Amino acid sequence: MSDEPTVSRLFDLTGKTALISGASGWLGGAMSRALAESGARVIVTSRDAEKAAAAAAGLPNPGGATHFGVAMDQMDGGSVERGFAEAVERAGAIDILINNGHEANASDLTSVTREEFDRTLSNATAYFDLARRFRDQVVARGGSGSVVMIGSMYGVVGSYPDAYAGVVPASPVAYHALKGGIVHLTRHLAIYWARDGVRVNCLSPGPFPGPKAHPEMVERLKTKSPMGRMGRPDELKGAVVFLASDASSYVTGQNLLVDGGWTAW
């Protein structure tokens, strides 16, 4: 049909502006590059303004898009308000939000304190705060938008105790609670915001251990994966562009697992 969009057009983000939190991390960096490579202008956030600016400066710009960084600490409501306002002022409009940044805590279920647990769960508040600000500016300008929450396979399944025993602490219990909450937050917001023209989906990676991960733990994790290996950050690039772009225009409230088959066992 003459009016049917081509696949390349569906995945093209040229003319779109995407804000991604935690963009300089192990997975955030790859997702930022994916958005930029697809033509989007990318706004990088970090608690450190210089770090945000440096990460933005390193992104490709095949269509000439000008990327920039904004200081934002997602655990500080005032910082989120100021950072998002600055991003909108400089960009004019934001079409895509990748809710990726969060403050980590490695304490496991034997040692985590109540205060640490509460602090970790506050990341969910930060995700919601930023998502609502995004939704409100989309509605105010009569546009449409896509929110991608970054979850985890550990928001869907428990971890294997024997993958960690004797080498590192167990996978943090507060992290599991947080990511499970993010998955369901996605569903709830998707239902309420669908008629506002805002899609909300979740991208749940796993396992993607970083370069500092304990090598023995990594080898144990490989035995738990149907594919027998860990994920590479670049293997999230297609998924994040799919959820951010018109290629997923009829997809909302979903949790896309990129986990090498881990949760299919």
TAGITA-V98725 format. One record per residue. N is the residue number from 1. RES is the residue in one small letter. SS is DSSP state (alpha for helix, beta for strand, coil for the rest). PSI is psi in degrees with one decimal (* if undefined). BURIAL is 1 if it has 24 or more other C-alpha atoms within 12 Angstrom, else 0. Layout:
# TAGITA-V98725
n: <N | N>
res: <RES | RES>
ss: <SS | SS>
psi: <PSI | PSI>
burial: <BURIAL | BURIAL>
This chain:
# TAGITA-V98725
n: <1 | 2 | 3 | 4 | 5 | 6 | 7 | 8 | 9 | 10 | 11 | 12 | 13 | 14 | 15 | 16 | 17 | 18 | 19 | 20 | 21 | 22 | 23 | 24 | 25 | 26 | 27 | 28 | 29 | 30 | 31 | 32 | 33 | 34 | 35 | 36 | 37 | 38 | 39 | 40 | 41 | 42 | 43 | 44 | 45 | 46 | 47 | 48 | 49 | 50 | 51 | 52 | 53 | 54 | 55 | 56 | 57 | 58 | 59 | 60 | 61 | 62 | 63 | 64 | 65 | 66 | 67 | 68 | 69 | 70 | 71 | 72 | 73 | 74 | 75 | 76 | 77 | 78 | 79 | 80 | 81 | 82 | 83 | 84 | 85 | 86 | 87 | 88 | 89 | 90 | 91 | 92 | 93 | 94 | 95 | 96 | 97 | 98 | 99 | 100 | 101 | 102 | 103 | 104 | 105 | 106 | 107 | 108 | 109 | 110 | 111 | 112 | 113 | 114 | 115 | 116 | 117 | 118 | 119 | 120 | 121 | 122 | 123 | 124 | 125 | 126 | 127 | 128 | 129 | 130 | 131 | 132 | 133 | 134 | 135 | 136 | 137 | 138 | 139 | 140 | 141 | 142 | 143 | 144 | 145 | 146 | 147 | 148 | 149 | 150 | 151 | 152 | 153 | 154 | 155 | 156 | 157 | 158 | 159 | 160 | 161 | 162 | 163 | 164 | 165 | 166 | 167 | 168 | 169 | 170 | 171 | 172 | 173 | 174 | 175 | 176 | 177 | 178 | 179 | 180 | 181 | 182 | 183 | 184 | 185 | 186 | 187 | 188 | 189 | 190 | 191 | 192 | 193 | 194 | 195 | 196 | 197 | 198 | 199 | 200 | 201 | 202 | 203 | 204 | 205 | 206 | 207 | 208 | 209 | 210 | 211 | 212 | 213 | 214 | 215 | 216 | 217 | 218 | 219 | 220 | 221 | 222 | 223 | 224 | 225 | 226 | 227 | 228 | 229 | 230 | 231 | 232 | 233 | 234 | 235 | 236 | 237 | 238 | 239 | 240 | 241 | 242 | 243 | 244 | 245 | 246 | 247 | 248 | 249 | 250 | 251 | 252 | 253 | 254 | 255 | 256 | 257 | 258 | 259 | 260 | 261 | 262 | 263 | 264 | 265>
res: <m | s | d | e | p | t | v | s | r | l | f | d | l | t | g | k | t | a | l | i | s | g | a | s | g | w | l | g | g | a | m | s | r | a | l | a | e | s | g | a | r | v | i | v | t | s | r | d | a | e | k | a | a | a | a | a | a | g | l | p | n | p | g | g | a | t | h | f | g | v | a | m | d | q | m | d | g | g | s | v | e | r | g | f | a | e | a | v | e | r | a | g | a | i | d | i | l | i | n | n | g | h | e | a | n | a | s | d | l | t | s | v | t | r | e | e | f | d | r | t | l | s | n | a | t | a | y | f | d | l | a | r | r | f | r | d | q | v | v | a | r | g | g | s | g | s | v | v | m | i | g | s | m | y | g | v | v | g | s | y | p | d | a | y | a | g | v | v | p | a | s | p | v | a | y | h | a | l | k | g | g | i | v | h | l | t | r | h | l | a | i | y | w | a | r | d | g | v | r | v | n | c | l | s | p | g | p | f | p | g | p | k | a | h | p | e | m | v | e | r | l | k | t | k | s | p | m | g | r | m | g | r | p | d | e | l | k | g | a | v | v | f | l | a | s | d | a | s | s | y | v | t | g | q | n | l | l | v | d | g | g | w | t | a | w>
ss: <coil | coil | coil | coil | coil | coil | alpha | alpha | alpha | alpha | alpha | coil | coil | coil | coil | coil | beta | beta | beta | beta | beta | coil | coil | coil | coil | coil | coil | alpha | alpha | alpha | alpha | alpha | alpha | alpha | alpha | alpha | alpha | coil | coil | coil | beta | beta | beta | beta | beta | beta | coil | coil | alpha | alpha | alpha | alpha | alpha | alpha | alpha | alpha | alpha | coil | coil | coil | coil | coil | coil | coil | coil | coil | coil | beta | beta | beta | beta | coil | coil | coil | coil | coil | alpha | alpha | alpha | alpha | alpha | alpha | alpha | alpha | alpha | alpha | alpha | alpha | alpha | alpha | alpha | coil | coil | coil | coil | beta | beta | beta | beta | coil | coil | coil | coil | coil | coil | coil | coil | coil | coil | coil | coil | coil | coil | alpha | alpha | alpha | alpha | alpha | alpha | alpha | alpha | alpha | alpha | alpha | alpha | alpha | alpha | alpha | alpha | alpha | alpha | alpha | alpha | alpha | alpha | alpha | alpha | alpha | alpha | alpha | coil | coil | coil | coil | beta | beta | beta | beta | beta | beta | coil | coil | alpha | alpha | alpha | coil | coil | coil | coil | coil | alpha | alpha | alpha | coil | coil | coil | coil | coil | coil | coil | coil | coil | alpha | alpha | alpha | alpha | alpha | alpha | alpha | alpha | alpha | alpha | alpha | alpha | alpha | alpha | alpha | alpha | alpha | alpha | alpha | alpha | alpha | alpha | alpha | alpha | coil | beta | beta | beta | beta | beta | beta | beta | beta | coil | coil | coil | coil | coil | coil | coil | coil | coil | alpha | alpha | alpha | alpha | alpha | alpha | alpha | alpha | alpha | alpha | coil | coil | coil | coil | coil | coil | coil | coil | alpha | alpha | alpha | alpha | alpha | alpha | alpha | alpha | alpha | alpha | alpha | alpha | coil | alpha | alpha | alpha | coil | coil | coil | coil | coil | coil | beta | beta | beta | beta | coil | coil | coil | alpha | alpha | alpha | coil>
psi: <143.0 | -27.9 | 6.0 | 125.1 | 142.6 | 163.6 | -42.5 | -36.7 | -39.0 | -36.7 | -3.4 | 127.1 | 14.5 | 132.4 | -6.5 | 153.2 | 128.2 | 134.2 | 128.0 | 125.7 | 151.0 | 38.7 | -10.1 | 4.1 | -175.5 | -47.5 | -34.2 | -36.2 | -43.3 | -40.4 | -36.6 | -44.3 | -37.1 | -45.2 | -44.2 | -42.1 | -24.8 | 3.0 | -6.2 | 151.4 | 130.8 | 128.8 | 118.4 | 131.6 | 147.5 | 155.7 | -25.8 | 115.1 | -39.8 | -38.4 | -39.8 | -44.0 | -40.5 | -41.2 | -40.8 | -39.7 | -25.0 | -0.7 | 146.8 | 156.3 | 72.1 | -28.6 | 7.9 | 12.0 | 145.0 | 110.7 | 156.6 | 162.8 | 153.8 | 137.0 | 127.6 | 124.5 | 107.9 | -17.0 | -0.2 | 109.5 | -39.0 | -38.6 | -39.4 | -44.8 | -47.5 | -44.4 | -42.5 | -39.7 | -41.4 | -42.5 | -43.9 | -40.5 | -42.7 | -34.7 | -27.1 | -43.0 | 149.5 | 127.0 | -23.2 | 134.5 | 122.8 | 105.3 | 88.6 | -36.2 | 140.0 | 157.5 | 123.1 | 156.9 | 125.6 | 0.3 | 133.0 | -174.6 | -13.7 | -19.3 | -13.7 | 135.7 | 164.0 | -41.2 | -40.8 | -41.1 | -47.3 | -41.3 | -42.6 | -43.4 | -21.1 | -18.1 | -33.2 | -37.9 | -42.5 | -42.3 | -45.8 | -44.0 | -48.8 | -39.9 | -41.5 | -39.3 | -40.8 | -49.2 | -42.8 | -38.9 | -29.6 | -47.4 | -40.9 | -31.4 | 4.2 | 33.1 | -155.9 | 160.4 | 167.7 | 127.3 | 130.6 | 110.3 | 139.4 | 111.4 | -138.0 | 155.0 | -26.0 | 3.7 | -0.6 | -38.3 | 159.6 | 169.9 | 163.0 | 116.5 | -36.4 | -9.6 | -19.6 | -27.6 | 128.9 | -9.2 | -39.4 | 162.7 | 159.4 | 156.0 | 130.0 | 125.0 | -36.9 | -32.6 | -43.1 | -44.3 | -41.6 | -51.6 | -32.8 | -38.7 | -38.8 | -40.9 | -43.5 | -32.2 | -40.1 | -49.0 | -44.7 | -48.5 | -36.9 | -40.5 | -45.4 | -28.1 | -1.3 | -43.5 | -8.1 | -2.5 | 19.3 | 116.3 | 144.7 | 118.2 | 166.6 | 137.0 | 117.0 | 102.7 | 164.6 | 139.6 | 136.1 | 62.4 | 140.7 | 175.7 | -18.8 | 1.0 | 145.7 | 124.1 | -36.3 | -39.8 | -41.5 | -42.6 | -37.8 | -40.9 | -34.8 | -34.5 | -16.3 | -9.5 | 131.8 | -31.6 | -7.0 | 21.4 | 169.8 | 160.4 | 153.1 | 143.3 | -36.2 | -16.7 | -0.9 | -11.8 | -46.9 | -39.1 | -42.6 | -36.4 | -39.2 | -50.6 | -28.8 | -24.5 | 177.4 | -8.5 | -21.8 | 34.0 | -20.7 | 25.0 | 120.4 | 151.0 | 16.7 | 155.6 | 107.3 | 113.0 | 124.4 | 87.2 | 16.3 | 19.9 | 5.2 | -47.7 | 4.4 | -10.9 | *>
burial: <0 | 0 | 0 | 0 | 0 | 0 | 0 | 0 | 0 | 0 | 1 | 1 | 1 | 1 | 1 | 1 | 1 | 1 | 1 | 1 | 1 | 1 | 1 | 1 | 1 | 1 | 1 | 1 | 1 | 1 | 1 | 1 | 1 | 1 | 1 | 1 | 1 | 1 | 1 | 1 | 1 | 1 | 1 | 1 | 1 | 1 | 1 | 0 | 0 | 0 | 0 | 1 | 1 | 0 | 1 | 1 | 1 | 1 | 1 | 1 | 1 | 0 | 0 | 0 | 1 | 1 | 1 | 1 | 1 | 1 | 1 | 1 | 1 | 1 | 1 | 0 | 0 | 0 | 1 | 1 | 1 | 0 | 1 | 1 | 1 | 1 | 1 | 1 | 0 | 0 | 1 | 0 | 1 | 1 | 1 | 1 | 1 | 1 | 1 | 1 | 1 | 1 | 1 | 1 | 1 | 0 | 1 | 1 | 0 | 0 | 0 | 0 | 0 | 0 | 0 | 0 | 1 | 0 | 1 | 1 | 1 | 1 | 1 | 1 | 1 | 1 | 1 | 1 | 1 | 1 | 1 | 1 | 1 | 1 | 1 | 1 | 1 | 1 | 0 | 0 | 0 | 0 | 0 | 1 | 1 | 1 | 1 | 1 | 1 | 1 | 1 | 1 | 1 | 1 | 1 | 1 | 1 | 0 | 1 | 0 | 0 | 0 | 1 | 1 | 0 | 0 | 0 | 0 | 1 | 1 | 1 | 1 | 1 | 1 | 1 | 1 | 1 | 1 | 1 | 1 | 1 | 1 | 1 | 1 | 1 | 1 | 1 | 0 | 1 | 1 | 0 | 0 | 1 | 1 | 0 | 1 | 1 | 1 | 1 | 1 | 1 | 1 | 1 | 1 | 1 | 1 | 1 | 1 | 1 | 0 | 0 | 0 | 0 | 0 | 0 | 0 | 1 | 1 | 0 | 1 | 1 | 1 | 0 | 1 | 1 | 0 | 0 | 0 | 0 | 1 | 1 | 0 | 1 | 1 | 0 | 1 | 1 | 1 | 1 | 1 | 1 | 1 | 1 | 1 | 1 | 1 | 1 | 1 | 1 | 0 | 1 | 1 | 1 | 1 | 1 | 1 | 1 | 1 | 1 | 1 | 0 | 1 | 1 | 0 | 0>
